């Protein structure tokens, strides 16, 4: 930094202000310093900065199941939002989230000098384990559904399920079947709750629940079972994620069941491939970018001791994306909105 200051003809403090994007620097001075920085290929020493400011500007992220679309998209959004705020991200990926692995991850991140942590905790057991652990820094949970006490940010999963189920009822289906996600996943529980509540509000007895593991093969197996109910009251299925919906569509097609003419299908997530399914899939889109920005914003508010801009838990609204896999089956039931 001293070399930059000497070459630019300014003080060490002025270079520091330019690097910190301080407003009290004349524009011509800022431009000159930045030009010298670029010419010299200067990179600020993060260790020296941490010693001087007592801030590492490093955030930790604890994640698991990052091969799945939702957790992977959430992780990318968090890293992107952190970088936009000028923070480095240190990520710990775990095979499973238990009290022991979470404690070890927090210790590792603490040794690395992080100022706060975002935990992707999609299962109730992980949320409970986090609540029991003492952390030396603020912790925010994302992707954990609703109804938890820890500061959290996530998509309103129940609302997404209601949007999907209402849509199928509104286009004329008398009931909606549901292929749920794994029982220990909070988001799966919220999607099931939203589906069930929507049917009960319309005085419809929910059909038998099917359950998968988020994968296309589990959707395929469920689709084979669902095909046996065609002609016996099954005309619409809400599937808890798009990958399982892909398996359902294939199983129905192989059984000679047409989508959407015989059975309408709605998924959840709006993965990039969903509009290229056969037929293109009606689904619920999650705004992972908003989750990342809100998660990082909440964590920074906690780190800096500022009052939260939005009360936690923060729920991001999803969006229904209507495509060719749903079809007007008959007149909408009275009183059911589209």
N, C-alpha and C positions, 0 to 999 in steps of 0.2 A: 504494500500500500504506500509506503514511503517513496518508492521509485515512481509510482504513478503520480503522487503529489508533486514530486520534484519536476518531472517531465511536463506536467500540466501547468506548473507555476501556481499551485494552490496549496492550502494547508492540508495536513493529514485529516483534520476534522471535516473539511469540505468533501474529500473523497469518501469518507465514511457516510456523510449525509447523502451523497449521490447514490451510493450503493444501497442505502436504506430508503431511497425514494423520498427523502425529506422534502417538504414543499418549500422551505426557506433557502432555496438555491436558485440563483439567476439562471435563466434558460441557456444563455450563451456559455456560462461556466459549466453547467451540466453537460451540454453537448461536447465541450472540449474535453472534459474528464472522461466521458463515455468513449470518445474517439481514441484517447490514449489507452484506455483499458482494452479496447478492441485491438489496437496496434500491438500492444505488449502481450496479448493473450492472457491477461491477468485473471486469476481465479481466487476468490476470497477463501481464506483458510477457515473452515467451519469450526475447528477446534479452538482457534484463537478467538473467533467471534463468540463462541460459547463462554470462554473464560471471561471475556470483557463484558458481556451482557447478561451472563447467567441464564441465557436462553439457548437451547440447542436447535430450536425450530424444527424438531423432529417429532412426528406422530407415529404411534404404533397401530398396527391392524392385526387382529387375530382372526383367522378364517379357517373354515373347513368346507368340504364338499364343493371345492372351486371348479370341479369338472362340470357341475350343473350350471345351466344358463343363468338362473337367478343369482346365486352367490358369485359367480364369475363376473356378471355385469355389475353387481353391487361393488365388488372389490375394485374394478376398473374405475367406476364412478367416484369412489372415495379417494383413490390415488390421484385422479384428475383434479378433483376439487381441492385437495390438499396442496398440490403443486400450484394451482391458481392463487392460493393464499400465501405462497412463498415458503411452504413447508416440505421437508423430505419425509418420505414414508418408509418405515421399517415394517415388513410383513412377516408374520409367523403363520405358516400353514400347518394345521394339525390334522391327523387322520380321524380323530374323534375329540369331541369337546367334553372333557370330564373335569372334576375338581382338581385332579392331579395335573393333567396336561395344561389346564388353564393357569394354574398356579405357577407351573414351570415357565409358561409363555410370558406371564407378567413379570417374573423374575428376570428373564432374558431381556425383555424390553426395558425394564428398569435399569439393568446394567448398561444398556445402550443409551441411556439418558433421554428417553422419550419424555415429552411433556404431558401426554395424554394418550388414551387408547380407544379405538373403535373396535368393538367385537361383533363379528357376524355370528349371531347365536340363534339359529333357526329352531332349535329344539328346547322344550321346556326344561329338560335336565341341565342344559348348558346355562340357561338364564338363572336357574336356581343355584347352580354352582358359582356363577359370577357374583350373585347376591351375597353368598357366604364368605367370599374372599375379601381380604383387606388389600386395597390397592393404594400405593403411594401417590397416585395421580388420578385425575378424573377418567371415568370410563363411560362411554356411550354405546348402547346396543343398537344394532340395525338388523332388519330382516327377521324380527322375532314375533310378528303379529301384534295383537292388542292385548290389553289386560295385564301388563307387567308393571312393576313399581320402579324399575331401573330407568333412568333417562334414556329415551329411545326414539328412533325414527324408523318409519316403515310405510309401505303402501297399505291402504285400507283394504285388506283382503276380503272382509265381509261385504263391503260395498261392491267390490269387483264380482263376487259371487252373486250378489243380488242383481247386478246389471245383466249378467249372463242368463240367470234363471228367468228374470222378468222378460227379457227379450224373447226367449223361447215360448213363454206363456202368451206373450202379446201377439206373436205371429200365429197362434192358434193351437198349440199343443196342450193337451189336457193335463199332462204332468211332465216332469223332467227327472230323468235318472241321473245319478251322480257317480263318477269314478273318482274317489278321493285319493289324496297322497298318503304317505306313511303316517301312521297314527301318532308318532311321537313328534311330528313337525307341527309347530304352532301355526304356521301359515296354512297347512292342510286343514287343521282344526277350524280355523277362521273361515276358510272357503266352504267347508262342510256346513258350518253354522249359518252362513249367509244363505246357502242353498235351502237348507231346511226351514229357516225362518220365513223365506219368501213363499215357499209352498204352503206352510201353515197359515200365513197371513191371507192366502187365497183359498183357505179351507180345503186344501189338497193334502191327502195323506202321503208322506214321502215314500217312494218305492224303496225296495231293499238297496242298501248301500254296497257298492263294490269298492275295493281298495287296491291300489298299486304302489309301486316304489319309485315313481317319477320316470321310469324308463320306458322306451317304446315296446320292449318285449312284454312288460307287465300290462301295458295298454292293449297289446295284441291278445293276450290271454283273456283279459276282461272283455274285449270286443267279441271274442268267440262266445263267451257266455251271454253277452248282450244280444247277439244275433239270434239266440234261441228264444228271446222274448219278443221278437218282431212278430206282429200279428196278434200279440196278447197284451197290448197296451203300451208297448214301447215305441215311441216316435221321436224322442229327443233325449240327448245325453249332454250333460255338462261335465267336462273332463278337467281335472284339477291342474293339468299343465299341457303344453302343446306337444311335448315328446310322447306322452301317453296317448294323446289324441291321434298322433300319427299311427301308432299301433292299432288303435280302435278302428280308424278309417280302413286300414289294410284288412283287418279281420272281417269287417262288414262287407267290404268289396269281394273278398274271397267267398263269402257266404251268399253272394248274389243279392245283397242288400244295397240299395242305391242311396247315396247321400247327395243332396238332402231330400230327395223325393220320398224315400221310405223312412229314413232316420236323419234328423238334423243333429249336428255336432258342434259344440262350442268348446274351445280350449281356454288356456290362461297363460299369459306371458307375452304373447306376440313375438316369438323368436323370429329372426330374420327369414327363416325358411318357410314360415307358416303361410305366407301368401302364395307359395309355390306348391303347397300340398295339392292333392287331387281328391276333392275340389279344394280351392283356397279356403283357409280356415278362418271362420269367425272366432274371435278370441278377445281376451281382456289384456290391454296393454299396461304395463307397469313403467312408471317414469323413474328409471334407476338413476338418471342424472340428477333429478330433484332429491332423491334419497341421499346421494353422495354429498351434494351441496349442503343440504339441511343437517346431515350428520356431522360434517366437518364444522359447520357454523355453530351447532350446539356445543360441540367439544371445545371450540375456541372460546366461546362465551364462558364455559366452566373454567377453563385454564386461566382466563384473564379476570375471573371474578365478576363478570358483567351479568346483569339480569337477563334471562333468556328472552329473545325476541318473540318466540312463540312457545306457549306452554308445552311441556313434554307429558305424555308421548305425542310426537308429531306424526300425523297421518296424512300421507300423500294420496290424492284421489287418482284412481285408475280410470281408464277410458275403454269403452267397448268399441271394438273394430269389427264392423259387420262385413262379411264376405260371403262366398257362394255356398258354404257348408250349412247355412240355415235357409229356411224356405217358408213362405206363408202357407202353413198347413191347412188353415181354415180361418174363420172369423175369430178375432181375439176375444177371449172370455171377458165378460162385462166387468169393468172396474180395474182391469189390469193394464198399467201403462206400458208403452213400448220402450 
